[in-house]
Amino acid sequence: MPIRLLPPNLVNQIAAGEVIERPASVVKELVENAVDAGASRVVVELREGGKSFISVTDDGHGMDRAALDLAIQRHATSKLPDDDLVHIGFFGFRGEALPSIGAVGRLSITSRARGSDQAWVVRVEGGEKTGPEPAALSGGTRVELRDLFFAVPARLKFLKTARSEQNAVVEILERLAMAHPEVAFAVSDDGRNVLRLDAAQADLMDKPDAARLKRLGDVMGRDFADNAVALDVERDGHRLTGFAGLPTLNRATASSQYLFVNGRPVRDRLLQGAIRGAYQDFLARDRHPLVALFLDCPPELVDVNVHPAKAEVRFQDAALVRGLIVGAIRRALDAAGHRASTTVANATLAAFDALPGVASPMQTPYQAMHAGNGQINRFNAGVVAQAMAAFAPLSPEATFGTLSPEMARPSGAAPAPQPETPPQNYPLGIARAQIFGTYIVAQTQDGMVIVDQHAAHERLVLERMKAALADGGVKRQALLIPEIVELPVKLATAILGRAGELEELGLAIEPFGHDAVAVREVPALLGQSDVKGLVRDLAEEIFELGAAFSLKEKLEDICGTMACHGSVRAGRQLLPAEMDALLRQMEATPHSGQCNHGRPTYVELKLSDIERLFGRR
């Protein structure tokens, strides 16, 4: 068949297949245009989740008649003034969104340029344009789309329910709103408000971190705002800011991880992998932290022109970016010390509230006793008796060599206090009792702390092992017979290029022909491991990311396992001095608020919380 040029309308429909997948894609493109236009308020209206109607109104600088006429033409844009695809300073730059939307739906754009006395409207229906014509609009731009995909009805069957499409729109708006706390956003569906985010107040705009944290709290929840540590690190022209949640604040999915590159929300496997690496020995494999990271770097060092939807980026130095993220998060968590999230205490109070016969924190004792049918509710005597019996006396013969007062105390620290010492000077208080042979109860200046002795000691042991590993290097063991690992040439070349760094980690390799490497020494901590599998994984990761991360993470995994088996077990009775030594070590050790699996090592209840439990407040 002869080669021919496709008609412009068909070209736009093909482009729409790349850019416009669902109503959320339309909203994303239109809201990005609004933000690029300097809007301070963006209002989105939907019907049926956007399937039948989408409206985006902004108060930006607007367009005059000539600009409006050009806006709906393919590859027409105001965002590349110097035709420079490297230094891109806007969300959009392809000039494809509006003509693609008009090719598959009924589109109308009404706009009034700032300072102009006349608004104009242009319409595009299935690729057919009418206008511009005079219209009424006080300022800014209003874009309306009706009957999405009416021109390509086959794509309608791929849309989900109205609620699912609405949720996708809200998620898009939330991501864009995080990067722009100075802009107000509102979304309604069928006349019902589903999202409202007010612009940051003027006093907060003088404090960018405060304004951003407030917006993040509005989107991700108050718990995140209360339990996040700030990041601000710069290296080789790359600056990373944002907030990372404490490990004890985690979720079952990674949906609460938000990543931005030069203000653009992205989904990037490299960045997500860096987050996993940063929390690697703080969380269980099936738990995920809450983070919002903002990376600013020179435009020439990142390629945003990778995908039509602009949701993916490619970094010139991926290893630098990954190392920056891992290092920044870990330093911030180090600075948090033994801090655990406030959600731990909230969950504890909620558990008390759920116990049968226990007064609700929101009720007075009298209300609790006469709740329901008017009959007096009695406390569960069996539970109380069991709890009282658990306060077993400490055996004077008990010994605990690894946590003796002198050996466990950090160098230069004061001797461990006796139980009668006032608790004012110690964040985790003074040990008062041990219950169930597992939990230490301590009194603080304004409350009480309950410590899981095994989980706490597990973290302390792991941090000591990591410090020793950093100070003395990794011990190696020579293989009696070198292990020969066959690899594709490109992978063999990549891993041999990092042989010096791998040797510092205890893995000694050398070339063996052009498509294989010989492994002569391995880290002693690995024991009887799958050397071939380890080398293959390392080679693939080095080839893709340019650095040897798997080996470090594998060593930390092994350290965590050893720490778990080497820690004081549940059921071990401790002397008062030993319990206090454990508390003092926790105060001096980073990350001691959670064990190696992400579980909290202690629960803190303020005196006000306890008083509410007993109806005193």
Secondary structure, 3 states (H helix, E strand, C coil): CCCCCCCHHHHHHHHHHHHCCCHHHHHHHHHHHHHHCCCCEEEEEEEHHHCCEEEEEECCCCCCHHHHHHHCCCCCCCCCCCCCCCCCCCCCCCCCHHHHHHHHCEEEEEEECCCCCCEEEEEEECCEEEEEEEECCCCEEEEEEECCCCCCHHHHHHCCCHHHHHHHHHHHHHHHHHCCCCCEEEEEECCEEEEEECCCCHHHHCCHHHHHHHHHHHHHCHHHHHCEEEEEEEECCEEEEEEEECCCCEECCCCCEEEEECCEEECCHHHHHHHHHHCCCCCCCCCEECEEEEEECCHHHEECCCCCCCCCCEECCHHHHHHHHHHHHHHHHHHCCCCCCHHHHHHHHHHHHHCCCCCCCCCCHHHHHCCCCCCCCCCCHHHHHHHHHCCCCCCCCCCCHHHCHHHHCCCCCCCCCCCCCCCCCCCCCEEEEEECCCEEEEEECCEEEEEEHHHHHHHHHHHHHHHHHHHHCCCEEEEEEEEEEECCHHHHHHHHCCHHHHHHCCCEEEECCCCEEEEEEEEHHHCCCCHHHHHHHHHHHHHHHCCCCHHHHHHHHHHHHHHHHCCCCCCCCCCHHHHHHHHHHHHHCCCCCECCCCCECEEEEEHHHHHHHCCCC
